[in-house]
Amino acid sequence: MGSRSYHLGILTILILSSTVVVTCVGHSQSHDKKRNIVPLFVLGDSIFDPGNNNYINTIGKANYSPYGQTFFKHPTGRFSDGRIIPDFIAEFAKLPLIPPYLQPGNHEFRYGVNFASAGSGVMPEINQGMTIDLQTQLRYFKNVSGELRQRLGETEAKALLSRAVYLFSAGSNDYVFPFTINSTVLRTYSHQEYVGLVIGNISSVIQEIYKLGGRKFGFLNLWPLACVPYMRVIEVDKNGACFDQITPYIQLHNRAISKLLHKLQYELHGFKYSSIDFYSFLKERMDHPSKYGFKEGMVACCGSGPYRGVLSCGGKRGVKEYELCENPSENLFFDSGHLTDRAYHQFSVQAWSGRDPSFIAPYNLKSLFEFN
């Protein structure tokens, strides 16, 4: 396979995805009040997408085999062999699986809803026309907020939105996409200026949700993107070194998002947050897989080319041939840029109830769900 195929695979990874179909059971208002349900609203990219991309015109879908093979026993649209992080968090919070916003017939929002879209950027020009950017996800949330107010009344809807937890995974594609298409945008700005644009957009979305009643926010920081299989393919001529050109952006972004959340805690009355170190979690398992029960931390289970770093899993993105490992739970990565069910479960357990302040601070997600 030539380098042209590798780069095709790398480009198409940017249109990332994930899904699950779920039927929410309706309850009476009094029963909901009695249970004091804390909804989960999810925004972001392929790490969190439960299948919104199944309902838009994009190549960024994962609704075909072998995705979903281990848990659901059929493809759901998630970029994993099984569940993704919001699925586990919903389970821990005793919620039903949170459905994609675009799922037809999905009108029950009192348990929350998932707006995430694979390939999504914080900046609207990222993968424009092929994904649901963060500003559009915010617009969808405003639609849901309006519907809840119509159905429940202003007081109950506001109480529900204030109890809810808002979980974010956003920013990765804003740095990956310009590199993989050799965009001039990163040469237009300094590292600090470009990161500032991304963080500024995230800040505006948080504050818009806050205005509508949101008070409790969970944020994953950006992972070590330079060393995931699909980025290492770019450096295949350098013996698979990590793509270190992206690392300064990731490091700046992670420091900046931490500062932003700390600042908003003091500026916005009642604002609480959980900042979760996805970077260290993943880097540790990439470097020492056996310590965490994995046999392979750097090579994907499903894909082709070096490190299975070409996003050809399933053979529907321009490269038909692909390899598939026998037991996905032995790998950290399922495909060229997404984790296995087992890896997502390990992360979710720590994000839910971890107490190490170097990993999660100032609150874990369980605490956010417990706050009134």
N, C-alpha and C positions, 0 to 999 in steps of 0.2 A: 504493500500500500504506500502510495507516495505522500509527500508532505502536504500536497493539495487536499487530499482526503482527510488528513489529520486536522487541517485548519477548517475544513468544512464541518467536521465534528465539533471542533472547539466553538465555532460560531453558533452552531445550532444549540449548543448547551445553554446559550443565553436565553433561549425560549424555553425555560424550564417549566415543569408543571407537577400536579398531584391531585387525587379526588376520592370522595366516598359518597355513596348515595345513602341517605338516612331519612327515616320517617319520624318526625317528632310527634309525640303524643300530646294532644291538647289537654289542658287541665282547667278547672274553673279558677276564676280570679282568687276566690277565697282559699282554695287549696294551694295555689302558688304563693299567696301571702303567708299561709301557715308554714310552708316549707322555707320561706324566705330565700328563694332561689337566687344564686349569684350567677348571672349570665357571663358567657365568655365571647368577646368579640375579637376577631383575629384579622390582622392586616399584614401584608407583606408579599413575599416572593415564593419561589418553589419550595423552600424549606417548610412552608406552611400551607401551600395551596392544596385543598382537598378535592379539586376538580373544576374550579371555575373555568379553566382554559378549555375544558371539554365543550363549552357552550359558546366559544368565540372562534373566529376564523384565524387559526394560528397553527403552525407546525409543532408548537410546543405543547404536545399532549403526551400523556403516558397511560392512555386508556387501552392498552394492548399488552399481551403477554411478552415477557415474563413478569412485568410489574404486578405487584399485589399477590404473588404466588404463595407466600408462606402464611399470611394471616387471613386475608379475605378469600383466598383460593381462586380469585379472578382479578383482572385488572380493574382498578377503581379510578385511575387518573393520577394517583400519587406517584412521585418519583422515588419509590422505595419498593422493597419486596413485601412490605406490610404497612404498618402504621407510621404516622409522622407525629411530631411533637404535640400539636394541638389535640390529637386523639388521646394521647396519654394524659395530658393535663385535664381534659374533659372527664376522663375516667376517674382520675384522682379526686376531682371536684364533685363527683357523683352526678354529672350531667350526661345527657345522651351525646352521641357523636355530633359535633357541630357541623352542619351541612354547608356546602358552598352557596353563596348568595344567589348565583345564577341558576341553581338547580330548579327546573320547572316544578311548579306547585309548592315551592318553599315559601310559606307565608307565616310560619310560626317562629317568631323571633324572640320569645321570652326567655329562651335558654341561650340566646346569642346567635351569631351567624359568622361565617368566615368569608372575607372579601379577598383573600390573598390570591395572587396570580403569578404563575411561573413566568420568569423573565422580566418581572415588573421592576421599574426603577423609581427612585424617589424623584428624579428629574424626568419630566414628562416625555422628553425626546428619546429616552432609552427604550429601544425596541418598539418604537412608536408604531401603532397600528396592529401590533401582534401580541399585545398583553394589556393588562389593566393597571395603569400606573397608580401611584399612591394617591394622587389628587382625585382620581376617579373613584378609587376605593373610599375616600373620604366622602365624596358626593353620594355614593351608595349608602354609606352609614347615615348620612343626613336623611335620606329617603326612609330608612328603617326607623330612625328616631321619630320622624313625622308620623309614620304608620302606627307606632306604639302610642304616641300621644292621642291619635284619633281613637284607637281601640280601648286604651286603658284610662284615658283622661290624663290631664297634665300632671297631677300630683303623683299618681302611681307610676306613670312613665318616667318621671324625673327620678323617683326613688329607685326604680329598676336600673336606669342608666348610671346612677351614682354607685349602686352596689356592684355593678359589672366590673370585670377585669378586662383590660384591653392589651392584647399580646401582639408584639411587633417583631418582625424579622425583615429589615429593610436596609438597603444600601449596597449590597454586594454587586448587583448588576451595574450600578452607577460607576464602578471602577473596572469591572471585568470587561464590559461591553466596549468602552473606548479603546482598550488595548487590543482586543481581538479583531476589531475592524480597522485598526490603525487610524483611529480618529484624530483629528487635529485638536480636539477640545482640551486634551490634557496638556498640550503645548501652549494653549491660549492663556492658561492660568497657572499660577504657582501651585505647588501641592496644597499649601494652606488655603489659598483662595478657592480652589475647587472643592476641597473638603468643607469649607465654610458654606458654599452653596448647597451642598447636600444636607448638611446639618440644619441650615436655615429652613429648608423645605420640610424636614422632619419636625422641627420646632413648631412651624405654623400648623401642621396637621394635629399635633398633640394639643395645641391651644384651641383649635377649633372643636375638637372632641371635648375638651374641658368646658368650653362654653355651653355645650349641649348636655353637660352633666357628668361626663367622665372624670373620675378621680383616681383610679388605680391602674397603673400601667406597668407592663412587663416588657423588657427589652433584651433581646439577644445582641451581643456585640458581634462584629464581623469575624469570621473564622479565618484560619491561615490559608487564604485563597491561593497564595503563591505555590503551595505544595500539593494541592488536590490533583488527582490524575489528569483532568482535562487541561490544567495549566502547565503541568510538567511536560505535556506533549509539545508545547511550544518550544521548550528547551531540549527537545530530543537529541539535537546535534551536540548538546553539551552533557551527554550522559544522563539526561533526565534531571538536571538540576532544577531546583525550584525557580519559578518565574519571579525573581526578586524585585523586578521593576515595580510591581504592584504593592509590595510590602510597606513602603513609606506611607502610602495612602491609607492602608488598612490600619496602621499604627496610629496615625493622626486621627482617623475617624473614631477609633475606639476611645482614645483619650477625650475627644471632643464630645462624644455622645454621653460619656460619664459626667463631664462638666455640665453639659446642658441639663441633664436630669437633676443633678444636685442644685443647680440654679433655679429650676422650675419649682423644686420642693419649697424653696423659700419665697418665691414670687407668687405662687398660686395657692390660695388657702385650701387645705384639705388634700392637696396633691401628694400621692404616695407612689413609690415605684420600686421595682425590682430590676436591678441591672445584673445580667447573667453572662458569665464569661465563657461564651461558646469557643472563643479562640484557644484558650488554655486547655479546655476539655478535649478538643479535637487534636491539638498539637501533641498532647501527652499520649494519646492513643495511636497517633500516627508513628510516633517515635518508639513507643513501648507497647505494641499491641498485645503481646502475650500476658502482660501484667493485668490486662482487663478481659482476658478470655478470648482474644481474637488471634487467629493465625496470620492474618495479613492486614497491615495498616496503611499500605501505600498503593496497592493494586486493586482496582475495582473488581467486583464479582462479575459484572455484565458489561461488555463493551468490546472494543477491538483496538489493535495497535499496541504500542508500548504502554504498559501499566493499565491496559484496557482503558486508555484515556480518551479514546474517540467515542463520542456519545452515539454509538450505533446500537445500543441495547434495544432489542426488539426488531431491528432491521428496517425501520420505517423513516429514517431521516437521511436518505441519500446513500448510506453505506449499509448494504443488506446483510453482509456477513458479520457475525458477532460471536463471541465466546460467552459461556455462562458457567460459573462455578457450580459445584454440586451442592454446597451447603452455604447459603448466604450469611448465616449467623456467624460463620468463621471470619467474615470480612468486615472491616469497618465501613467501606464504601460499597454500596450496591451497584450503582452505575458510576459514570465518570465524574460525577459531581454531587452525588447525594448519598446519604448514609443508609444502612440497613435498619430494619425494624429493631434489631437488638441494640444497635448503637443509639438510635433515637430514644429507646426505652431507658438506657443508662443515663443519658443526658436529662431526660424528663424527671427521673427520680431525684436527681440532684437539684434540678431547678425547682421542684415542688417542695422538698423538705430539707435541702442542704442548709448547713449552718456555718460553713466556712466563709468568712467575710471576704477572702481573696477570690472566691468563686461567685458568690451571690450577695448583693448588698443593696440597700440596707435591710430589705425584707426578702424572704423567699416567697414563691407564688402561693403556697398554702396560707401564709400570713395575709397576703392580699385578699384572698377569698374569705378569710375570717373577719376582716375589718368590716364594721357596719358602714 
